[in-house]
């Protein structure tokens, strides 16, 4: 699919409804702290094609099983550099319109 056919506001709207931005902080047994980030959008498996279109739009990330019980898949990016280079710039130009937008 040509990335120009997928409108940037569509990605923002889908993120507002079906996406999340997460930060995980873990402490290991040797008091080492690990911080990881994830941007994801989930869909039922029958709608997974849109996840592949989003992957193509960003030219990054992967589509994987999110939850077998709920039959969902997710598009996600966990690489910090890709989040900084692709995801954050997108949402600076096309910000979320719901409470997921943390700016005042």
Buried (B, 14 or more C-beta within 10 A) or exposed (E): EEEEEBEEEBBBBBBBEBBEBEEEEEEEEEEEEEEEBBBBBBBEEEEBEBBBBBBBBBEBBEBEEBEEEEEBBBBBBBBEEBBEEBBEEBBEEBEBEEEBEEEE
